[in-house]
């Protein structure tokens, strides 16, 4: 087997034996797949395995009027940073930024096949170029990977998917990749979820672990605190829904173990348990869709929200064992969006409040935004559709009220800082 490169004369070169063998193997595999696809036994619909590829290319153009607390070079914005004054009283964080990123580009594969265990099985894999951390930006990372088994009234999902507190039927459809966080619970997690549906009512029970969205603690953000608790996060949710209406509520519990040993080398293992409640609704009319969600609970850090936990007791020496209490957070958001086929307009409004702890704090605080009393966001947008192309513009105003915290972790707001993000996004769906 030879190939020629035309450089004025034809020079023939022999391929390396390994390359030739690899090429032959690939050709053989292609022939085998074509042969298998054409076998008579594969013609029945119930015996077919269907592969559907989809995804989109997205590029975001970002401009911020202030330094922000965010993820992936500012792409996933949470809230503006507090003032940082230099010796002349100048605010070091009062500097604007600009960026262009395409890391939200996404690929997905949906697999359907023959019935199993009397159910209709579905497999789904989705990934993007968001990376696992800032140094890994542009890295290809897993978003979703699950098996779903559907019977007439029940469903089992096993794998990595959205946390149940992220309501897939009713979430903020903002242009920003933060999808309403930190006002909206934002987390994907490995899980086993059972759902029972009876007419318009549905009930689901989910056992979860942590992976990309983890709790924080003495060693920073890590799944180790959850794993050492040796017990799953649990979620129960009930909803009533039809084509144009959705109303539901749920409760979530989490247990973690921040340390296995004390600073003096003694065995530890004290746990902290927390509970969160939430309610959600969606109403769709011909011209307008309205969505809302309320959340209240402790230790919501792994949901990309404000809050965490703190040390409330340091034991007697020499062991110096710790006891903990959750730092509680309340959050609410509402969204209005028009339902046009070519042009859509929408506005998102969110509010989050730090309610502190129920016990006095005597030690470290492991929390997101522990010096923030409350957050506010207002984000109007306009979107244009042209076939598979989508062009979107959003103005996202986020304010944070900073101040000192008291012995219960409650913050006395002394100053408010605000960031204005101008965002343009271009999508191509396939």
Secondary structure, 3 states (H helix, E strand, C coil): CEEEEECCCEEEEECCHHHHHHHHHHHHHHHHHHHHHCCHHHCCHHHCCEEEEEEEEEEEEEEECCCEEEECCCCEEEEECCCCECCCCCECCCCCEEEEECCCCEEEEEEECCCECCEEEEEEEEEECCCCCHHHCCCCEEEEEEEEEECCCEEEEEEEEECCCCCCCCCCCCCCCCCCCCCCCCCEEEEEEEEEEECCEEEEEEEECCCCCCCCCCCCCCCHHHHHHCCCEEEEEEEEECCCEEEEEEEEEEEEECCCECCCCCECCCEEEEEEEEEEEEEECCCEEEEEEEEEEECCHHHCCCEEEEEEEECCCCCCCEEEEEEEEEEEEEEEEECCCCEEEEEEEEEEEEEECCCCCCCCEEEECCCEEEEEEEEEEEEEEECCEEEEEEEEEEEEEEEEECCCCCEEEEEEEEEEEEEEEEEEEC
